[in-house]
Amino acid sequence: MRYPRNMQGYGGQPPAADWPGGAKVAVSLVLNYEEGGENCILHGDAASEAFLSEVPNAQPWPGMRHWNMESMYEYGSRAGFWRLRDLFVQKNVPITVYGVASALARSPAQVAAMKDAGWEIASHGLRWIDYRNHTREAEKADMVEAIRLHTEVVGEPPKGWYTGRTSIHTVPLACEAGIFDWVADTYDDDLPYWLECEGREQLIIPYTLETNDMRFSAGTLTTSEDFFTYLRDTFDVLYAEGEAGSPKMMSVGLHCRLIGRPGRVKGLADFLDYITAREGVWIAKRGDIASHWANTFPAPGITTRPTTMEREEFVSRFGSIYEHSPWIAERAYDFELGLAHDSAVGLANALARAFRSASEEERLGVLTAHPDLAGKLAAAKRLTAESTAEQAGAGLDALTDAEKARFTELNDAYTSKFGFPFIIAVRGLDKTRILEAFETRIENDRATEFATACAQVERIATLRLKEMLP
């Protein structure tokens, strides 16, 4: 079984974003333009809208228009949008619009204002509706129409995509479209990343539902000061990380009908004043972030990864990681492997699980499959390629006669006492340190030494995988 979710990400080692001008944080301001694209009987829907409004615990009204709901959405286009337009133009900050195509088509004056201000207009889908129960075919048809209508209304096709109320098909469909510089339907990182999907590499610029004014509708934010405080605290942490050498990205999600209210917009204005007064802040449209990332960190290219291999290839490639024990790779292949196992650390864990869950007799077989250090097999050049390189790297192929004699003496005594050869991950060690470990461990009891030897086998496997995988 292959697990499709990616729990690994950058694995605690994110790339240095190298934002323009040495910025410590990139801030992406996003205005969601949805008014006129929401669920409404007038739009052919079965019920009224019930999401992101001023109505507490709103419910759809099947077969009926909801006059209050409609007018609250209309506030966003009639008043909120223009208040926000004036604020952004006055502060001279670039923004990205997530534009629902049908909403844009019903708001030509607002589209003209967006273009006059030089804003990026990305696609927010055809309709502001929930796609979770749509078939792939139905959602694809809406995406195709959204692109067509957007191009017709705006004058150029969208270069970015965000659906928001997604299904499991959304991101694959956006990747399959093959026209987007970026897709934002994830919330899983503080930096852009490349996603292999539908046979191509798609740049993902994660979005946020957290530093987002939708929390006013959810009741978790009440005042403009609440909003400002949360944005400021998020920014301060990311700014400090940037100062420490790990620059990140901060998204801020906005809605005309929510943050556009006079009692809330001050928090946004205060935040803009706060960040524009700081040095080393790049306020950027998402398209500019995408361009920077693609130029600085080009798509790595699609390669064959362990979890995409067929069984035979997987076992052939990794069957020798545990000395002469391909059965470990065979068992690991049957685990629930995912993207997190395509790294050296990840695959080492999967192989170690197969080893640890084996019987003691099977694990003993792995131990006895290992050669003596500087022993007869090495002299006869009958070691595996991995063991040959490892022993040579520790200088065990260039021992004096006295050193050879001491290793032979210790090998014989150790094997006689424990029933398996002395095993140690020699990489990074020299012959002196290896002999010291040999002389110390031979004094252990068998149970202790069996556990120690097994741990060393796992370490050897990890080191071998680090030569092969990221």
C-alpha positions in Angstrom: 0.0 0.0 0.0 1.3 3.5 -0.8 0.2 6.3 1.4 -0.5 9.4 -0.7 -0.2 12.2 2.0 3.2 13.9 2.4 4.0 14.1 6.1 7.7 14.9 5.4 7.9 18.2 3.7 11.4 19.8 3.9 12.2 17.5 6.9 13.3 20.2 9.2 15.8 21.6 6.7 13.9 24.2 4.6 15.8 25.9 1.8 17.0 29.4 2.4 14.4 31.3 0.5 16.8 34.0 -0.6 14.0 36.5 -1.0 14.7 39.6 -3.1 16.8 42.2 -1.2 17.6 39.7 1.5 14.1 40.0 2.9 13.6 38.1 6.2 10.0 37.3 5.4 7.7 37.4 2.3 4.1 38.6 2.9 1.4 37.6 0.5 -1.9 39.6 0.9 -4.8 37.9 -0.7 -8.2 39.4 -1.4 -10.9 36.8 -2.0 -13.5 38.2 -4.5 -16.5 35.8 -4.1 -19.5 38.1 -4.1 -21.9 37.1 -6.8 -20.5 33.6 -7.1 -21.9 32.1 -3.9 -24.8 29.7 -3.6 -28.0 31.4 -4.6 -31.3 30.4 -6.1 -30.7 33.0 -8.8 -27.5 31.2 -9.7 -29.3 27.9 -10.3 -28.4 26.4 -6.9 -30.8 24.3 -4.7 -30.4 26.5 -1.7 -29.0 29.8 -0.4 -25.4 30.3 0.9 -24.5 29.6 4.5 -20.8 30.2 4.7 -18.6 33.1 5.7 -21.2 35.7 6.6 -22.4 37.7 9.6 -25.2 35.2 10.3 -24.3 33.0 13.3 -24.6 29.3 12.6 -26.2 30.0 9.2 -28.0 27.2 7.4 -28.9 26.9 3.7 -32.5 27.7 2.8 -33.5 25.0 0.4 -35.5 26.3 -2.6 -35.6 29.9 -1.2 -33.7 33.1 -1.6 -32.1 34.4 1.6 -32.4 38.1 1.3 -30.2 38.9 4.3 -27.5 36.5 3.2 -27.5 38.0 -0.3 -27.3 41.5 1.0 -24.4 40.7 3.3 -22.5 39.4 0.3 -23.5 42.5 -1.7 -22.0 44.6 1.0 -18.6 43.1 0.1 -18.9 44.2 -3.6 -20.7 47.5 -3.0 -18.8 48.9 0.0 -16.1 46.6 1.4 -14.2 46.2 -1.9 -13.8 49.9 -2.4 -12.7 50.5 1.2 -10.0 47.9 0.7 -9.1 49.2 -2.7 -8.5 52.6 -1.3 -6.5 51.2 1.6 -4.2 49.1 -0.5 -3.6 51.9 -3.1 -2.9 54.4 -0.3 -0.4 52.1 1.3 1.0 51.1 -2.1 1.1 47.4 -1.3 0.7 44.7 -4.0 -2.0 42.1 -3.6 -3.3 39.0 -5.2 -7.0 38.6 -5.9 -8.6 35.1 -5.8 -11.4 35.9 -8.2 -14.4 33.6 -8.6 -15.0 33.8 -12.3 -18.8 34.2 -12.1 -18.4 36.9 -9.5 -15.9 38.8 -11.6 -18.2 38.6 -14.5 -20.9 40.3 -12.4 -18.5 43.0 -11.2 -16.9 44.8 -14.2 -16.1 48.0 -12.3 -14.3 46.1 -9.6 -12.3 44.1 -12.2 -11.3 47.4 -13.8 -10.2 48.8 -10.5 -8.1 45.6 -9.8 -6.4 46.0 -13.1 -5.8 49.8 -12.7 -4.2 49.0 -9.3 -1.9 46.5 -10.9 -3.1 43.6 -8.8 -2.6 40.0 -9.8 -6.0 38.3 -10.5 -5.8 34.6 -10.0 -8.7 32.1 -10.4 -10.9 31.2 -7.4 -12.9 28.8 -9.5 -16.1 29.2 -11.4 -18.4 29.3 -8.4 -17.9 29.9 -4.7 -19.5 26.6 -3.8 -18.5 23.3 -2.1 -16.9 20.8 -4.4 -16.5 17.9 -2.0 -19.3 15.8 -3.5 -18.6 16.7 -7.1 -17.4 14.0 -9.5 -14.1 14.5 -11.0 -15.7 15.1 -14.4 -18.1 17.7 -13.1 -15.4 19.6 -11.2 -13.1 19.5 -14.3 -15.9 20.9 -16.4 -16.3 23.8 -14.0 -12.5 24.4 -13.9 -12.4 24.5 -17.7 -15.3 27.0 -17.8 -13.7 29.1 -15.0 -10.5 29.5 -17.1 -12.5 30.4 -20.1 -14.7 32.9 -18.4 -11.8 34.4 -16.4 -9.9 35.0 -19.6 -13.0 36.6 -21.2 -13.7 38.9 -18.3 -10.1 39.8 -17.2 -8.5 39.7 -20.6 -5.9 37.1 -19.9 -6.0 33.6 -18.5 -5.3 33.1 -14.8 -1.7 32.1 -13.9 -2.7 31.0 -10.4 -5.4 28.8 -8.9 -7.2 28.4 -5.6 -10.6 26.7 -5.2 -10.9 26.8 -1.5 -13.9 24.5 -0.9 -12.1 21.6 -2.5 -12.6 17.9 -3.3 -9.8 15.3 -3.4 -9.8 16.0 -7.2 -9.0 19.7 -7.0 -5.2 19.8 -6.9 -4.7 17.0 -9.4 -7.1 18.7 -11.8 -5.3 22.0 -11.4 -2.0 20.2 -12.1 -3.5 18.4 -15.1 -4.6 21.8 -16.6 -0.9 22.5 -17.1 -1.3 26.3 -17.3 -0.8 27.5 -13.7 2.4 29.0 -12.4 1.2 28.2 -8.9 -1.6 26.4 -7.1 -2.6 27.4 -3.5 -5.0 24.7 -2.4 -2.9 23.5 0.5 -2.2 24.7 4.0 0.8 22.5 4.8 3.9 24.7 4.8 5.5 28.1 5.3 7.3 27.9 2.0 6.5 27.0 -1.6 7.4 23.6 -2.8 7.2 21.4 -5.9 4.6 18.7 -6.2 4.8 15.7 -8.5 1.2 15.3 -9.7 -0.5 14.1 -12.9 2.9 13.4 -14.6 4.2 16.9 -14.1 5.8 19.1 -11.4 3.5 21.8 -10.1 4.7 24.7 -7.9 2.5 24.9 -4.8 2.3 28.1 -2.8 0.4 27.1 0.4 -2.4 29.4 1.6 -3.9 29.9 5.1 -7.2 29.7 6.9 -5.5 30.9 10.1 -4.1 34.4 9.4 -7.4 34.9 7.7 -10.4 37.2 8.4 -12.8 34.3 8.1 -12.1 33.8 11.8 -14.4 36.8 12.4 -17.2 34.8 10.8 -16.2 31.8 12.9 -16.4 33.9 16.1 -12.7 33.3 17.1 -11.9 36.9 16.4 -14.0 39.8 17.6 -12.3 43.1 17.3 -9.9 44.7 14.8 -7.3 44.6 17.6 -7.7 40.8 17.8 -6.9 40.6 14.1 -4.0 42.9 14.3 -2.5 41.2 17.3 -2.7 37.8 15.8 -1.2 39.0 12.5 1.6 40.9 14.3 2.5 37.9 16.4 2.7 35.6 13.4 4.8 38.1 11.5 7.2 38.6 14.5 7.9 34.9 14.8 8.5 34.5 11.1 10.6 37.7 11.0 12.8 36.3 13.8 13.2 33.0 12.0 14.3 35.0 8.9 16.8 36.9 11.0 18.2 33.6 12.2 18.8 32.5 8.6 15.5 30.7 7.8 13.2 33.1 5.9 9.6 32.0 5.5 6.4 33.2 3.8 3.3 34.6 5.5 -0.1 34.6 3.8 -3.0 36.9 4.9 -6.4 35.9 3.7 -9.1 38.7 3.3 -12.7 38.9 2.2 -14.5 42.1 1.0 -17.6 41.4 3.1 -15.6 40.6 6.3 -12.5 42.7 6.7 -14.1 45.4 4.5 -16.4 46.4 7.5 -15.3 49.6 9.1 -15.0 48.0 12.6 -12.5 45.5 11.3 -10.5 47.2 8.6 -8.4 49.2 11.1 -6.7 46.0 12.3 -5.6 45.4 8.7 -4.5 49.0 8.3 -2.5 48.8 11.5 -0.8 45.6 10.4 0.2 47.1 7.0 1.7 50.1 8.9 3.5 47.7 11.2 5.2 45.6 8.5 5.9 48.5 6.1 7.9 50.2 8.9 10.2 47.2 9.2 13.3 46.6 7.0 13.7 43.3 5.2 10.0 42.7 4.4 9.0 41.7 0.9 5.3 42.3 0.3 4.7 40.4 -2.9 2.0 39.1 -5.3 1.9 35.4 -5.4 2.9 35.4 -9.0 6.1 37.2 -8.1 6.8 34.7 -5.3 6.2 31.9 -7.8 8.6 33.4 -10.3 11.3 33.9 -7.6 10.9 30.3 -6.4 11.0 28.8 -9.9 14.2 30.7 -10.7 15.9 30.1 -7.4 14.8 26.6 -6.8 13.9 25.1 -10.2 11.7 22.0 -10.4 14.0 19.1 -9.4 12.8 16.8 -12.2 10.8 13.7 -11.9 12.8 10.7 -10.7 12.1 7.1 -9.8 11.5 7.1 -6.0 11.6 4.0 -3.8 7.8 4.2 -3.2 7.1 4.3 -6.9 9.1 1.2 -7.7 7.7 -2.2 -8.5 8.6 -4.9 -6.0 11.3 -6.5 -8.1 13.1 -3.2 -8.6 12.7 -2.2 -5.0 14.3 -5.5 -3.7 17.0 -5.4 -6.3 17.9 -1.8 -5.3 17.7 -2.1 -1.5 18.0 -5.9 -0.9 21.7 -5.6 0.0 21.3 -2.8 2.5 21.1 -5.5 5.2 23.9 -7.8 4.5 22.8 -10.8 2.3 19.2 -10.4 3.6 16.9 -9.3 0.8 13.9 -10.6 2.7 14.0 -7.4 4.8 13.4 -5.3 1.7 10.7 -7.7 0.6 8.8 -7.3 3.9 9.4 -3.5 4.0 7.9 -3.2 0.6 4.6 -4.5 1.9 4.3 -1.8 4.6 2.2 1.4 4.2 5.0 3.4 2.6 4.6 7.0 1.5 6.5 10.1 0.4 8.1 10.3 3.8 9.9 7.0 3.0 11.5 8.3 -0.1 14.4 9.7 1.9 17.3 7.9 3.4 16.0 8.4 6.9 12.5 7.3 5.9 13.4 4.2 4.1 15.9 3.3 6.8 13.0 3.3 9.3 10.9 1.1 7.1 13.7 -1.5 6.7 14.5 -1.3 10.4 10.8 -2.1 11.2 11.1 -5.2 9.1 14.3 -6.2 10.9 12.9 -5.4 14.4 9.7 -7.3 13.8 11.6 -10.4 12.6 12.1 -13.4 15.0 15.3 -13.5 17.0 16.5 -16.4 14.8 16.0 -14.3 11.7 17.8 -11.4 13.2 20.6 -13.7 14.2 20.8 -14.8 10.6 21.4 -11.1 9.6 24.1 -10.8 12.1 25.9 -14.0 11.0 25.7 -12.8 7.4 28.1 -10.0 8.3 31.8 -10.6 7.7 34.5 -10.4 10.3 36.4 -7.1 10.4 39.7 -7.5 8.5 39.0 -11.3 8.4 39.4 -14.1 5.9 36.7 -12.9 3.5 38.3 -9.5 3.2 41.6 -11.1 2.5 40.1 -13.3 -0.1 38.2 -10.2 -1.6 34.9 -11.9 -1.1 33.1 -9.1 0.8 30.1 -7.3 -0.7 30.8 -4.1 -2.4 29.4 -2.1 0.5 31.5 -4.0 3.1 34.6 -3.6 1.0 34.2 0.1 0.7 33.4 0.5 4.4 36.3 -1.5 5.7 38.7 0.2 3.3 37.4 3.6 4.4 38.3 2.7 8.0 41.8 1.6 7.0 41.1 -2.1 7.7 42.6 -3.0 4.3 46.0 -1.7 5.3 46.8 -3.3 8.6 50.3 -4.2 9.9 51.0 -7.9 10.6 50.5 -7.2 14.3 47.2 -5.5 13.8 46.0 -8.3 11.6 46.9 -10.8 14.3 45.0 -8.8 17.0 41.9 -8.5 14.8 42.0 -12.3 14.2 42.4 -13.0 17.9 39.5 -10.7 18.8 37.3 -12.0 16.0 37.8 -15.6 17.1 37.1 -14.9 20.7 34.1 -12.7 20.0 32.4 -15.2 17.7 33.1 -18.1 20.0 31.5 -16.2 22.9 28.4 -14.7 21.2 27.8 -16.9 18.1 27.9 -14.0 15.6 30.7 -11.7 14.3 31.6 -8.3 15.8 29.6 -5.7 14.0 30.2 -2.0 14.1 29.4 0.9 11.7 33.0 1.7 10.8 32.3 4.9 8.8 34.0 7.8 10.5 36.1 5.6 12.7 39.7 4.6 12.4 41.3 1.3 13.3 42.3 2.5 16.7 38.8 3.4 17.8 37.4 0.2 16.2 39.8 -1.9 18.3 38.9 0.0 21.4 35.2 -0.7 20.8 36.0 -4.3 20.1 37.9 -4.7 23.4 35.1 -3.0 25.4 32.2 -4.8 23.9 33.6 -8.3 24.1 33.2 -8.0 27.9 29.4 -7.6 27.5 26.8 -10.4 28.2 25.2 -11.9 25.1 21.8 -10.2 25.5 23.5 -6.8 25.7 25.8 -7.5 22.8 23.0 -9.0 20.6 21.0 -5.7 21.1 24.2 -3.6 20.4 25.0 -5.6 17.2 21.4 -5.2 16.0 21.6 -1.4 16.6 24.9 -1.3 14.6 23.3 -3.2 11.8 20.6 -0.6 11.6 23.2 2.2 11.7 25.1 0.6 8.8 21.9 0.4 6.8 21.1 4.1 7.4 24.6 5.1 6.4 24.4 3.0 3.2 21.0 4.6 2.3 22.4 8.1 2.8 24.8 7.3 -0.1 21.9 6.5 -2.3 19.0 8.8 -1.3 18.5 12.3 -0.1 
